[in-house]
Amino acid sequence: MDWGAIFSNAAVELISPTTAAYALAALGLAIHFGYTGLLNFGQAGFMALGAYGYAISILTFGFPVWGAFLVGVGASVVFALILGIPTLRLRADYLAIVTIAAAEIVRLLFTTNTFAAVTGSANGLSGYKNEFAALNPIPAGTYGFGPFTNNEYDWWLRIVAWSIVILACLLTWSIMRSPWGRVIKGIREDEDAVRALGKNVYAYKMQSLILGGVFGTIAGMIFALPRAVVPSNYMTTLTFFIYAILLLGGAATILGPVIGSMIFWVLLSFFSGFIARAQEAGWFPFMTSIQAGQVRFILVGVAIMLIVIFRPQGIFGNKKELAFVQ
Protein backbone atom coordinates (compact mmCIF):
# COMPACT_ATOMS: atom_id res chain seq x y z
CA MET A 1 0.00 0.00 0.00
CA ASP A 2 1.35 3.42 -0.99
CA TRP A 3 1.21 5.22 2.35
CA GLY A 4 3.15 8.17 0.96
CA ALA A 5 0.47 8.90 -1.63
CA ILE A 6 -2.28 8.51 0.97
CA PHE A 7 -0.66 10.98 3.38
CA SER A 8 0.24 13.38 0.54
CA ASN A 9 -3.34 13.48 -0.74
CA ALA A 10 -4.58 14.07 2.80
CA ALA A 11 -2.06 16.87 3.41
CA VAL A 12 -3.23 18.69 0.28
CA GLU A 13 -6.63 19.23 1.92
CA LEU A 14 -5.07 21.40 4.65
CA ILE A 15 -5.08 24.46 2.39
CA SER A 16 -7.48 23.43 -0.36
CA PRO A 17 -10.18 25.90 -1.52
CA THR A 18 -12.84 23.40 -0.43
CA THR A 19 -11.44 23.41 3.12
CA ALA A 20 -11.46 27.22 3.09
CA ALA A 21 -15.06 27.30 1.84
CA TYR A 22 -16.25 24.93 4.56
CA ALA A 23 -14.31 26.88 7.19
CA LEU A 24 -15.99 30.14 6.16
CA ALA A 25 -19.44 28.53 6.03
CA ALA A 26 -18.85 27.03 9.49
CA LEU A 27 -17.77 30.44 10.78
CA GLY A 28 -21.12 31.77 9.58
CA LEU A 29 -22.85 29.01 11.52
CA ALA A 30 -20.72 29.91 14.54
CA ILE A 31 -22.28 33.38 14.41
CA HIS A 32 -25.76 31.87 14.03
CA PHE A 33 -25.63 28.97 16.44
CA GLY A 34 -22.52 29.37 18.56
CA TYR A 35 -22.88 33.05 19.45
CA THR A 36 -26.57 33.84 18.88
CA GLY A 37 -28.25 30.49 19.46
CA LEU A 38 -30.02 30.45 16.08
CA LEU A 39 -30.64 26.96 14.68
CA ASN A 40 -29.95 27.51 11.00
CA PHE A 41 -30.10 24.24 9.07
CA GLY A 42 -30.08 25.97 5.70
CA GLN A 43 -26.48 27.09 5.26
CA ALA A 44 -26.37 25.02 2.08
CA GLY A 45 -29.05 27.35 0.68
CA PHE A 46 -26.87 30.41 1.34
CA MET A 47 -23.92 28.66 -0.33
CA ALA A 48 -26.05 27.77 -3.36
CA LEU A 49 -27.19 31.39 -3.71
CA GLY A 50 -23.58 32.54 -3.60
CA ALA A 51 -22.42 30.04 -6.20
CA TYR A 52 -25.34 30.54 -8.58
CA GLY A 53 -25.49 34.29 -8.03
CA TYR A 54 -21.83 34.57 -8.99
CA ALA A 55 -22.02 32.18 -11.97
CA ILE A 56 -25.29 33.52 -13.43
CA SER A 57 -24.15 37.14 -13.08
CA ILE A 58 -21.06 36.42 -15.17
CA LEU A 59 -22.49 33.97 -17.71
CA THR A 60 -25.90 35.56 -18.34
CA PHE A 61 -25.40 39.25 -17.57
CA GLY A 62 -21.67 39.66 -18.20
CA PHE A 63 -20.96 41.25 -14.82
CA PRO A 64 -17.38 41.74 -13.64
CA VAL A 65 -16.12 39.74 -10.66
CA TRP A 66 -16.92 42.46 -8.15
CA GLY A 67 -20.43 42.87 -9.56
CA ALA A 68 -21.09 39.12 -9.42
CA PHE A 69 -19.82 39.14 -5.84
CA LEU A 70 -22.26 41.88 -4.87
CA VAL A 71 -25.14 40.07 -6.55
CA GLY A 72 -24.44 36.94 -4.51
CA VAL A 73 -24.20 38.91 -1.27
CA GLY A 74 -27.40 40.80 -2.08
CA ALA A 75 -29.22 37.54 -2.76
CA SER A 76 -28.14 36.19 0.63
CA VAL A 77 -29.41 39.30 2.42
CA VAL A 78 -32.82 38.96 0.73
CA PHE A 79 -32.87 35.24 1.55
CA ALA A 80 -32.06 35.94 5.21
CA LEU A 81 -34.85 38.51 5.41
CA ILE A 82 -37.33 36.06 3.87
CA LEU A 83 -36.33 33.42 6.42
CA GLY A 84 -36.05 35.69 9.42
CA ILE A 85 -39.07 37.98 9.21
CA PRO A 86 -41.68 35.26 9.87
CA THR A 87 -39.61 33.09 12.24
CA LEU A 88 -37.23 35.08 14.43
CA ARG A 89 -40.01 36.18 16.78
CA LEU A 90 -40.85 32.53 17.40
CA ARG A 91 -38.98 29.67 19.09
CA ALA A 92 -35.64 28.56 17.70
CA ASP A 93 -36.96 25.27 16.34
CA TYR A 94 -39.24 27.15 13.92
CA LEU A 95 -36.16 28.68 12.32
CA ALA A 96 -34.60 25.22 12.00
CA ILE A 97 -37.68 23.88 10.20
CA VAL A 98 -37.96 26.88 7.88
CA THR A 99 -34.27 27.02 6.96
CA ILE A 100 -33.89 23.33 6.11
CA ALA A 101 -37.01 23.53 3.93
CA ALA A 102 -35.99 26.82 2.32
CA ALA A 103 -32.54 25.47 1.41
CA GLU A 104 -34.16 22.54 -0.37
CA ILE A 105 -36.58 24.87 -2.17
CA VAL A 106 -33.63 26.94 -3.41
CA ARG A 107 -31.82 23.84 -4.65
CA LEU A 108 -34.90 22.51 -6.42
CA LEU A 109 -35.54 25.88 -8.08
CA PHE A 110 -32.07 25.70 -9.59
CA THR A 111 -32.76 22.10 -10.67
CA THR A 112 -36.08 22.71 -12.42
CA ASN A 113 -36.13 22.80 -16.21
CA THR A 114 -38.18 26.00 -16.18
CA PHE A 115 -35.04 28.08 -15.64
CA ALA A 116 -32.68 25.73 -17.46
CA ALA A 117 -31.51 28.45 -19.85
CA VAL A 118 -30.13 30.41 -16.90
CA THR A 119 -29.33 27.81 -14.25
CA GLY A 120 -28.39 24.82 -16.40
CA SER A 121 -30.92 22.68 -14.51
CA ALA A 122 -29.44 19.44 -13.12
CA ASN A 123 -26.34 19.82 -15.33
CA GLY A 124 -25.35 23.02 -13.58
CA LEU A 125 -23.10 25.79 -14.86
CA SER A 126 -19.47 26.08 -15.86
CA GLY A 127 -17.23 28.45 -17.78
CA TYR A 128 -17.41 31.35 -15.30
CA LYS A 129 -13.83 31.15 -13.98
CA ASN A 130 -12.06 33.15 -16.70
CA GLU A 131 -12.92 36.53 -15.16
CA PHE A 132 -11.49 35.50 -11.80
CA ALA A 133 -8.42 33.94 -13.43
CA ALA A 134 -7.81 37.17 -15.36
CA LEU A 135 -7.18 38.96 -12.05
CA ASN A 136 -4.35 36.55 -11.21
CA PRO A 137 -1.02 38.42 -10.79
CA ILE A 138 0.99 35.18 -10.51
CA PRO A 139 2.99 34.32 -13.66
CA ALA A 140 2.09 31.12 -15.46
CA GLY A 141 3.89 28.09 -14.10
CA THR A 142 3.96 25.50 -11.36
CA TYR A 143 4.98 26.44 -7.83
CA GLY A 144 5.37 24.71 -4.48
CA PHE A 145 6.93 21.58 -3.06
CA GLY A 146 5.84 18.01 -2.45
CA PRO A 147 2.07 17.65 -2.23
CA PHE A 148 1.70 21.45 -2.17
CA THR A 149 2.59 21.88 -5.85
CA ASN A 150 0.02 23.75 -7.93
CA ASN A 151 -0.30 25.88 -11.02
CA GLU A 152 -0.75 29.64 -10.93
CA TYR A 153 -4.57 29.52 -10.92
CA ASP A 154 -4.76 27.05 -8.03
CA TRP A 155 -2.37 29.15 -5.95
CA TRP A 156 -4.28 32.33 -6.80
CA LEU A 157 -7.53 30.70 -5.71
CA ARG A 158 -5.97 29.42 -2.48
CA ILE A 159 -4.48 32.81 -1.63
CA VAL A 160 -7.78 34.61 -2.20
CA ALA A 161 -9.84 31.95 -0.38
CA TRP A 162 -7.69 31.82 2.74
CA SER A 163 -7.26 35.61 2.80
CA ILE A 164 -11.05 35.90 2.93
CA VAL A 165 -11.18 33.33 5.74
CA ILE A 166 -8.57 35.25 7.72
CA LEU A 167 -10.41 38.55 7.22
CA ALA A 168 -13.69 36.91 8.26
CA CYS A 169 -12.04 35.54 11.42
CA LEU A 170 -10.64 38.98 12.30
CA LEU A 171 -14.03 40.59 11.66
CA THR A 172 -15.84 38.03 13.81
CA TRP A 173 -13.25 38.36 16.58
CA SER A 174 -13.61 42.14 16.64
CA ILE A 175 -17.40 42.28 16.57
CA MET A 176 -17.78 39.62 19.23
CA ARG A 177 -15.64 41.76 21.55
CA SER A 178 -17.81 44.80 20.81
CA PRO A 179 -21.05 45.82 22.56
CA TRP A 180 -22.95 44.25 19.65
CA GLY A 181 -21.23 40.93 20.27
CA ARG A 182 -21.98 41.03 23.97
CA VAL A 183 -25.67 41.55 23.22
CA ILE A 184 -25.59 38.63 20.79
CA LYS A 185 -24.07 36.34 23.43
CA GLY A 186 -26.64 37.55 25.91
CA ILE A 187 -29.44 36.58 23.51
CA ARG A 188 -27.97 33.09 23.29
CA GLU A 189 -28.01 32.74 27.08
CA ASP A 190 -31.33 34.45 27.92
CA GLU A 191 -33.08 36.59 25.34
CA ASP A 192 -35.82 37.58 27.80
CA ALA A 193 -33.23 39.18 30.06
CA VAL A 194 -31.74 41.06 27.11
CA ARG A 195 -35.19 42.21 26.06
CA ALA A 196 -35.84 43.42 29.60
CA LEU A 197 -32.77 45.65 29.29
CA GLY A 198 -34.43 47.45 26.38
CA LYS A 199 -32.61 45.77 23.51
CA ASN A 200 -34.43 44.93 20.28
CA VAL A 201 -33.76 41.18 20.28
CA TYR A 202 -35.52 40.67 16.95
CA ALA A 203 -33.28 43.20 15.20
CA TYR A 204 -30.12 41.70 16.66
CA LYS A 205 -31.17 38.21 15.58
CA MET A 206 -31.86 39.45 12.07
CA GLN A 207 -28.46 41.13 11.88
CA SER A 208 -26.79 37.92 13.05
CA LEU A 209 -28.73 35.84 10.51
CA ILE A 210 -27.71 38.19 7.69
CA LEU A 211 -24.04 38.32 8.70
CA GLY A 212 -23.67 34.55 9.06
CA GLY A 213 -25.60 34.06 5.83
CA VAL A 214 -23.25 36.42 3.96
CA PHE A 215 -20.31 34.34 5.19
CA GLY A 216 -22.08 31.26 3.84
CA THR A 217 -22.73 32.97 0.51
CA ILE A 218 -19.09 33.96 0.05
CA ALA A 219 -18.15 30.40 1.01
CA GLY A 220 -20.43 29.21 -1.80
CA MET A 221 -18.52 31.35 -4.29
CA ILE A 222 -15.19 29.94 -3.11
CA PHE A 223 -16.64 26.44 -3.24
CA ALA A 224 -17.72 26.97 -6.87
CA LEU A 225 -14.46 28.34 -8.28
CA PRO A 226 -12.54 25.03 -8.44
CA ARG A 227 -15.51 23.13 -9.91
CA ALA A 228 -18.80 23.50 -11.76
CA VAL A 229 -21.95 24.70 -10.00
CA VAL A 230 -24.21 21.65 -9.74
CA PRO A 231 -27.43 21.55 -7.63
CA SER A 232 -26.55 18.15 -6.14
CA ASN A 233 -23.59 19.77 -4.36
CA TYR A 234 -25.96 21.78 -2.18
CA MET A 235 -28.09 19.08 -0.60
CA THR A 236 -28.93 19.00 3.10
CA THR A 237 -25.90 16.82 3.80
CA LEU A 238 -23.70 19.85 3.03
CA THR A 239 -25.17 21.70 6.02
CA PHE A 240 -24.73 18.61 8.20
CA PHE A 241 -21.04 18.42 7.23
CA ILE A 242 -20.63 22.09 8.14
CA TYR A 243 -22.26 21.49 11.53
CA ALA A 244 -19.91 18.55 12.10
CA ILE A 245 -16.97 20.86 11.38
CA LEU A 246 -18.37 23.55 13.67
CA LEU A 247 -18.94 21.21 16.59
CA LEU A 248 -15.61 19.54 16.01
CA GLY A 249 -13.69 22.79 16.39
CA GLY A 250 -15.94 24.49 18.92
CA ALA A 251 -19.27 26.21 18.32
CA ALA A 252 -18.57 29.57 19.98
CA THR A 253 -15.00 30.05 18.78
CA ILE A 254 -13.15 31.83 16.00
CA LEU A 255 -10.45 29.30 15.15
CA GLY A 256 -12.69 26.29 15.79
CA PRO A 257 -14.42 26.31 12.37
CA VAL A 258 -11.07 26.75 10.58
CA ILE A 259 -9.21 23.98 12.39
CA GLY A 260 -12.34 21.81 12.37
CA SER A 261 -12.57 22.13 8.59
CA MET A 262 -8.91 21.18 8.18
CA ILE A 263 -9.25 18.13 10.43
CA PHE A 264 -12.50 17.04 8.78
CA TRP A 265 -11.14 17.17 5.23
CA VAL A 266 -7.77 15.67 6.10
CA LEU A 267 -9.49 12.76 7.84
CA LEU A 268 -11.96 12.32 4.99
CA SER A 269 -9.19 12.35 2.39
CA PHE A 270 -7.00 9.99 4.43
CA PHE A 271 -9.75 7.45 5.01
CA SER A 272 -10.89 7.74 1.38
CA GLY A 273 -7.40 6.96 0.09
CA PHE A 274 -6.83 4.21 2.63
CA ILE A 275 -10.14 2.44 1.97
CA ALA A 276 -9.74 2.67 -1.82
CA ARG A 277 -6.28 1.12 -1.77
CA ALA A 278 -7.22 -1.46 0.84
CA GLN A 279 -10.16 -2.56 -1.30
CA GLU A 280 -7.91 -2.81 -4.35
CA ALA A 281 -5.47 -4.94 -2.32
CA GLY A 282 -8.28 -7.33 -1.41
CA TRP A 283 -8.46 -6.44 2.27
CA PHE A 284 -12.24 -6.12 2.06
CA PRO A 285 -13.37 -8.97 -0.24
CA PHE A 286 -16.89 -8.80 1.17
CA MET A 287 -17.37 -5.21 -0.11
CA THR A 288 -17.80 -3.69 -3.52
CA SER A 289 -15.83 -0.56 -4.40
CA ILE A 290 -18.98 1.54 -3.92
CA GLN A 291 -19.62 0.07 -0.47
CA ALA A 292 -16.00 0.54 0.51
CA GLY A 293 -16.23 4.19 -0.50
CA GLN A 294 -18.94 4.78 2.09
CA VAL A 295 -16.78 3.38 4.90
CA ARG A 296 -14.80 6.63 4.96
CA PHE A 297 -17.85 8.49 6.26
CA ILE A 298 -18.29 5.85 8.96
CA LEU A 299 -14.67 6.22 10.06
CA VAL A 300 -14.85 10.00 10.08
CA GLY A 301 -18.07 9.72 12.07
CA VAL A 302 -16.38 7.47 14.62
CA ALA A 303 -13.51 9.96 14.94
CA ILE A 304 -15.96 12.80 15.55
CA MET A 305 -17.88 10.66 18.07
CA LEU A 306 -14.67 10.12 20.04
CA ILE A 307 -14.08 13.86 20.15
CA VAL A 308 -17.67 14.37 21.30
CA ILE A 309 -17.11 11.88 24.11
CA PHE A 310 -13.75 13.16 25.31
CA ARG A 311 -14.04 16.83 24.28
CA PRO A 312 -17.77 17.66 24.16
CA GLN A 313 -17.23 21.42 23.80
CA GLY A 314 -15.08 20.96 20.71
CA ILE A 315 -11.34 21.33 20.33
CA PHE A 316 -11.20 25.06 21.08
CA GLY A 317 -14.49 25.46 22.91
CA ASN A 318 -14.86 26.59 26.50
CA LYS A 319 -16.89 24.01 28.38
CA LYS A 320 -18.18 26.65 30.78
CA GLU A 321 -19.47 28.81 27.92
CA LEU A 322 -20.94 26.33 25.46
CA ALA A 323 -21.05 22.57 24.92
CA PHE A 324 -22.88 20.50 22.34
CA VAL A 325 -25.88 20.16 24.61
CA GLN A 326 -26.70 23.25 26.62
C-alpha positions in Angstrom: 0.0 0.0 0.0 1.4 3.4 -1.0 1.2 5.2 2.4 3.1 8.2 1.0 0.5 8.9 -1.6 -2.3 8.5 1.0 -0.7 11.0 3.4 0.2 13.4 0.5 -3.3 13.5 -0.7 -4.6 14.1 2.8 -2.1 16.9 3.4 -3.2 18.7 0.3 -6.6 19.2 1.9 -5.1 21.4 4.6 -5.1 24.5 2.4 -7.5 23.4 -0.4 -10.2 25.9 -1.5 -12.8 23.4 -0.4 -11.4 23.4 3.1 -11.5 27.2 3.1 -15.1 27.3 1.8 -16.3 24.9 4.6 -14.3 26.9 7.2 -16.0 30.1 6.2 -19.4 28.5 6.0 -18.8 27.0 9.5 -17.8 30.4 10.8 -21.1 31.8 9.6 -22.9 29.0 11.5 -20.7 29.9 14.5 -22.3 33.4 14.4 -25.8 31.9 14.0 -25.6 29.0 16.4 -22.5 29.4 18.6 -22.9 33.0 19.4 -26.6 33.8 18.9 -28.2 30.5 19.5 -30.0 30.4 16.1 -30.6 27.0 14.7 -30.0 27.5 11.0 -30.1 24.2 9.1 -30.1 26.0 5.7 -26.5 27.1 5.3 -26.4 25.0 2.1 -29.0 27.4 0.7 -26.9 30.4 1.3 -23.9 28.7 -0.3 -26.0 27.8 -3.4 -27.2 31.4 -3.7 -23.6 32.5 -3.6 -22.4 30.0 -6.2 -25.3 30.5 -8.6 -25.5 34.3 -8.0 -21.8 34.6 -9.0 -22.0 32.2 -12.0 -25.3 33.5 -13.4 -24.2 37.1 -13.1 -21.1 36.4 -15.2 -22.5 34.0 -17.7 -25.9 35.6 -18.3 -25.4 39.3 -17.6 -21.7 39.7 -18.2 -21.0 41.3 -14.8 -17.4 41.7 -13.6 -16.1 39.7 -10.7 -16.9 42.5 -8.2 -20.4 42.9 -9.6 -21.1 39.1 -9.4 -19.8 39.1 -5.8 -22.3 41.9 -4.9 -25.1 40.1 -6.5 -24.4 36.9 -4.5 -24.2 38.9 -1.3 -27.4 40.8 -2.1 -29.2 37.5 -2.8 -28.1 36.2 0.6 -29.4 39.3 2.4 -32.8 39.0 0.7 -32.9 35.2 1.5 -32.1 35.9 5.2 -34.9 38.5 5.4 -37.3 36.1 3.9 -36.3 33.4 6.4 -36.1 35.7 9.4 -39.1 38.0 9.2 -41.7 35.3 9.9 -39.6 33.1 12.2 -37.2 35.1 14.4 -40.0 36.2 16.8 -40.9 32.5 17.4 -39.0 29.7 19.1 -35.6 28.6 17.7 -37.0 25.3 16.3 -39.2 27.2 13.9 -36.2 28.7 12.3 -34.6 25.2 12.0 -37.7 23.9 10.2 -38.0 26.9 7.9 -34.3 27.0 7.0 -33.9 23.3 6.1 -37.0 23.5 3.9 -36.0 26.8 2.3 -32.5 25.5 1.4 -34.2 22.5 -0.4 -36.6 24.9 -2.2 -33.6 26.9 -3.4 -31.8 23.8 -4.6 -34.9 22.5 -6.4 -35.5 25.9 -8.1 -32.1 25.7 -9.6 -32.8 22.1 -10.7 -36.1 22.7 -12.4 -36.1 22.8 -16.2 -38.2 26.0 -16.2 -35.0 28.1 -15.6 -32.7 25.7 -17.5 -31.5 28.4 -19.9 -30.1 30.4 -16.9 -29.3 27.8 -14.2 -28.4 24.8 -16.4 -30.9 22.7 -14.5 -29.4 19.4 -13.1 -26.3 19.8 -15.3 -25.3 23.0 -13.6 -23.1 25.8 -14.9 -19.5 26.1 -15.9 -17.2 28.5 -17.8 -17.4 31.4 -15.3 -13.8 31.1 -14.0 -12.1 33.2 -16.7 -12.9 36.5 -15.2 -11.5 35.5 -11.8 -8.4 33.9 -13.4 -7.8 37.2 -15.4 -7.2 39.0 -12.1 -4.4 36.5 -11.2 -1.0 38.4 -10.8 1.0 35.2 -10.5 3.0 34.3 -13.7 2.1 31.1 -15.5 3.9 28.1 -14.1 4.0 25.5 -11.4 5.0 26.4 -7.8 5.4 24.7 -4.5 6.9 21.6 -3.1 5.8 18.0 -2.4 2.1 17.7 -2.2 1.7 21.5 -2.2 2.6 21.9 -5.8 0.0 23.8 -7.9 -0.3 25.9 -11.0 -0.7 29.6 -10.9 -4.6 29.5 -10.9 -4.8 27.0 -8.0 -2.4 29.2 -5.9 -4.3 32.3 -6.8 -7.5 30.7 -5.7 -6.0 29.4 -2.5 -4.5 32.8 -1.6 -7.8 34.6 -2.2 -9.8 32.0 -0.4 -7.7 31.8 2.7 -7.3 35.6 2.8 -11.1 35.9 2.9 -11.2 33.3 5.7 -8.6 35.3 7.7 -10.4 38.6 7.2 -13.7 36.9 8.3 -12.0 35.5 11.4 -10.6 39.0 12.3 -14.0 40.6 11.7 -15.8 38.0 13.8 -13.2 38.4 16.6 -13.6 42.1 16.6 -17.4 42.3 16.6 -17.8 39.6 19.2 -15.6 41.8 21.6 -17.8 44.8 20.8 -21.0 45.8 22.6 -23.0 44.2 19.7 -21.2 40.9 20.3 -22.0 41.0 24.0 -25.7 41.5 23.2 -25.6 38.6 20.8 -24.1 36.3 23.4 -26.6 37.5 25.9 -29.4 36.6 23.5 -28.0 33.1 23.3 -28.0 32.7 27.1 -31.3 34.4 27.9 -33.1 36.6 25.3 -35.8 37.6 27.8 -33.2 39.2 30.1 -31.7 41.1 27.1 -35.2 42.2 26.1 -35.8 43.4 29.6 -32.8 45.6 29.3 -34.4 47.5 26.4 -32.6 45.8 23.5 -34.4 44.9 20.3 -33.8 41.2 20.3 -35.5 40.7 17.0 -33.3 43.2 15.2 -30.1 41.7 16.7 -31.2 38.2 15.6 -31.9 39.4 12.1 -28.5 41.1 11.9 -26.8 37.9 13.0 -28.7 35.8 10.5 -27.7 38.2 7.7 -24.0 38.3 8.7 -23.7 34.6 9.1 -25.6 34.1 5.8 -23.3 36.4 4.0 -20.3 34.3 5.2 -22.1 31.3 3.8 -22.7 33.0 0.5 -19.1 34.0 0.1 -18.1 30.4 1.0 -20.4 29.2 -1.8 -18.5 31.4 -4.3 -15.2 29.9 -3.1 -16.6 26.4 -3.2 -17.7 27.0 -6.9 -14.5 28.3 -8.3 -12.5 25.0 -8.4 -15.5 23.1 -9.9 -18.8 23.5 -11.8 -22.0 24.7 -10.0 -24.2 21.6 -9.7 -27.4 21.5 -7.6 -26.5 18.2 -6.1 -23.6 19.8 -4.4 -26.0 21.8 -2.2 -28.1 19.1 -0.6 -28.9 19.0 3.1 -25.9 16.8 3.8 -23.7 19.8 3.0 -25.2 21.7 6.0 -24.7 18.6 8.2 -21.0 18.4 7.2 -20.6 22.1 8.1 -22.3 21.5 11.5 -19.9 18.5 12.1 -17.0 20.9 11.4 -18.4 23.6 13.7 -18.9 21.2 16.6 -15.6 19.5 16.0 -13.7 22.8 16.4 -15.9 24.5 18.9 -19.3 26.2 18.3 -18.6 29.6 20.0 -15.0 30.1 18.8 -13.1 31.8 16.0 -10.4 29.3 15.1 -12.7 26.3 15.8 -14.4 26.3 12.4 -11.1 26.8 10.6 -9.2 24.0 12.4 -12.3 21.8 12.4 -12.6 22.1 8.6 -8.9 21.2 8.2 -9.3 18.1 10.4 -12.5 17.0 8.8 -11.1 17.2 5.2 -7.8 15.7 6.1 -9.5 12.8 7.8 -12.0 12.3 5.0 -9.2 12.3 2.4 -7.0 10.0 4.4 -9.8 7.5 5.0 -10.9 7.7 1.4 -7.4 7.0 0.1 -6.8 4.2 2.6 -10.1 2.4 2.0 -9.7 2.7 -1.8 -6.3 1.1 -1.8 -7.2 -1.5 0.8 -10.2 -2.6 -1.3 -7.9 -2.8 -4.3 -5.5 -4.9 -2.3 -8.3 -7.3 -1.4 -8.5 -6.4 2.3 -12.2 -6.1 2.1 -13.4 -9.0 -0.2 -16.9 -8.8 1.2 -17.4 -5.2 -0.1 -17.8 -3.7 -3.5 -15.8 -0.6 -4.4 -19.0 1.5 -3.9 -19.6 0.1 -0.5 -16.0 0.5 0.5 -16.2 4.2 -0.5 -18.9 4.8 2.1 -16.8 3.4 4.9 -14.8 6.6 5.0 -17.8 8.5 6.3 -18.3 5.9 9.0 -14.7 6.2 10.1 -14.9 10.0 10.1 -18.1 9.7 12.1 -16.4 7.5 14.6 -13.5 10.0 14.9 -16.0 12.8 15.5 -17.9 10.7 18.1 -14.7 10.1 20.0 -14.1 13.9 20.1 -17.7 14.4 21.3 -17.1 11.9 24.1 -13.8 13.2 25.3 -14.0 16.8 24.3 -17.8 17.7 24.2 -17.2 21.4 23.8 -15.1 21.0 20.7 -11.3 21.3 20.3 -11.2 25.1 21.1 -14.5 25.5 22.9 -14.9 26.6 26.5 -16.9 24.0 28.4 -18.2 26.7 30.8 -19.5 28.8 27.9 -20.9 26.3 25.5 -21.0 22.6 24.9 -22.9 20.5 22.3 -25.9 20.2 24.6 -26.7 23.2 26.6 
